Amino acid sequence: MKHLDEYRDPVLARKLITEIHRITTRPWTLMEVCGGQTHTIVKQGIDEALPEGVRMIHGPGCPVCVTPLEQIDKALAIAARPDVIFTSYGDMLRVPGSTTDLLALKARGADVRIVYSPLDALKIAVANPDKEVVFFAVGFETTAPANATAVAEAARRGIDNFSVLVSHVLVPPAMVALLESPANQVQSFLAAGHVCAVMGWTEYEPIAAKYRVPIVVTGFEPLDLLEGILMAIRQLEEGRHEVENQYARAVKREGVPLAQQQIFDVFEIGARKWRGIGEIPASGYRLRANYARFDAESRFSVGDIHTQEHPACIAGAILTGEKTPLDCTAYGTLCNPQKPLGAPMVSSEGTCAAFFSAGRGLGGLRTLSPAMPLLQVAPIAPARQPDTAEAAR
Amino acid sequence: MGKVDFGGVRKDACLAYIPEVQLGDYVIIHVGFAISRVDEDEALKTLEILAQMGDLVQTELATMGPGMDAPAVVSDDDEPVSGVFATPATGAPGGRA
């Protein structure tokens, strides 16, 4: 497809890797913020093709993974009610709550429906006036315009049997929280391309300046990531710390103003709890007072719910990059994509699921690093590794 | 609302946030909403820069596979989406559900 295949061109990929090796003189630690980027990096073995000492830490940008356990339990409590049709993006259904998950609840008879867009949830509300229809409004800045539009439309059209369980998080405050942490190792960020497509990158400029970290707005294809890594390392090597845009074909400095306007018409910024990280001030959206009647938490009185994580799961340390799935005793044993203990194993964007589907640390499923052919100059045999995710489909 | 073509699969998408979008444009769709119009000039410029950078290696690679987010093309259901036979989209860009 146009604009897509070109960004997967293996010859250009190898050129980029060669250039990264050429300019790198020291060890550097980079973080890709977004789970979609993590997926590409791990699947293509990009991290393993980098110079020795250049390390990619996989960031917290997976909405499924950072949605706090409390919100999942609240969702479960609401979805279990007989008068409720609970709607959600599909990847939230298998996220384990304290005792069960939405999919298991559905199997036991609860009316839980997967929707592609929040507008589909609105349609369900219109079609079922005798039911309460609740939409699980999760995600980063990318889903916020859509979720805000659904609430604004419900208000405009007087669809009063519709409400939203909000768990919206924002990227820049999470980056600041990581940088402020005494354990921080991140020296440069690849910012999430689609978050920046909506919001632009002006918010990142003060962060780059204050913490002296290069930030490169980066896309999701293999060449995007390699070029983003190259741009970040070039800045580090030259002692610069600016915001640069690798993803120029999709991202403008000011973002998409109409989308931002819609977000801030419906939402305001407030503190949010992040699964595995804890509460971060001013790190999420909540409904503004004039839309408070669409808040499912107050409509169904689920504010007071307590939670407990599985003791073996180290999701928090994985989300902050302190540990990798290979450090986890449950990875691949107690915990796998069919039976996940923690959120990073649930979503395809989660670090654990990305490692698992690439066969990392699973008893020699991949004895030959998929990245190695990238660095060989001699002609290579087709070395496509078995892709468990695709095979499973 | 408008129609978008995800490499053969056609779906409705809200185009309200990027009213400047034209029939045949590539857009990035997130949960049913267009959040960005793909700028062809910029896409080509990036590729040109990459193509000029070094020329050490000519070997083909077999390891690259599909990534995550696929751009989709704005279209309507039955008509050609670009070229001389193209007609305007049935859903006016910028309209709402």
Interface residues (C-beta under 8 A of the other chain):
Chain A: M1 K2 H3 L4 E6 Y7 R8 D9 P10 V11 L12 A13 R14 K15 L16 T18 E19 R22 G36 H39 T40 K43 Q44 G45 Y89 Y116 S117 P118 L119 D120 L122 G139 T142 T143 P145 A146 N147 T149 E153 H194 A197 V198 F220 E221 P222 L223 E227 Q246 A248 R249 A250 V251 V256 L258 A259 Q262 E349 P370 A371 P373 L374 Q376 V377 A378 P379 I380 A381 P382 A383 R384 Q385 D387
Chain B: G7 K11 C14 A16 Y17 I18 P19 Y26 I28 H30 V31 G32 F33 I35 S36 V38 D39 E40 E42 A43 K45 T46 L47 L50 A51 M53 G54 D55 L56 V57 Q58 T59 E60 L61 A62 T63 M64 G65 P66 G67 M68 D69 A70 P71 V73 R96 A97
